[in-house]
Amino acid sequence: MLKSQAMYVLELLRIEDETGHRTIEGQIWMQKMMYVASKTHPELDYEFEPHRYGMYSKKLKDILIDLNEEELICVDKNNEKNQPIHLTTEGLEEAERASKHIEPRIRKTLQTIKSALNTLRYDELIVLMYTKYPEMLEKSEQKSEYKKWRENTAISMVQNDKVSSQLGLRMSGLSWEEFRTRLSVTNPDTVQNNIIYTDPSS
């Protein structure tokens, strides 16, 4: 039987996001999803640390390499940013078997996180993650992108109901007055969404 940490990876790839897709956009998405999950469930200990792409786990990357070599998933080992990751036919069968051994509370967390993050654009993912986890920006090569994108991306995500107004304000870096003017709304509670529930610290 696969080790639990590999089983969690297969489970994240097995479950569908809110659009019905299983594929994850790339290793940056995978690393960030598992980091968020580990904040809720410490037993998902992949030993994350600040890295040039933010939160990063060598242990997680090695698991992806192993699963790829076992032909359970398809992933480009040399493309950390945007090479889609998906299960093979054999991988889906293994994931279905492994899923029975995963606690429902962990499965539910992975489902929530995947639904919230899997459909985000790259700029949306970057701004959201570094706003919520600024400690992971320390060594990141994405600092300039984060600073350049945060205002417009935050406004866009609130307007498209992808984040709450409260979280959008934090993401934008603007004062409330500037944010309200840009957003053209008077009540910050009028915009609702589920991303805020991916992390209790929100």
Buried (B, 14 or more C-beta within 10 A) or exposed (E): EBEBBBBBBBBBBBBEBEEEBBBBBBBBBBBBBBBBBBBBBEEBEBEBEBBEBBBBBEEBBEBBEBBBEBEBBBBBEEEBEEBBBBBBEEBBEBBEEBBEEBEEEBBEBBBBBBBBBBBBBBBBBBBBBBBBBEEBBEEBEBBEBBEEBBBEBBBBBBBEEBBBBBBBBBBBBBEEEEBBEBBEBEEBEEBEBBBBBBBEEB
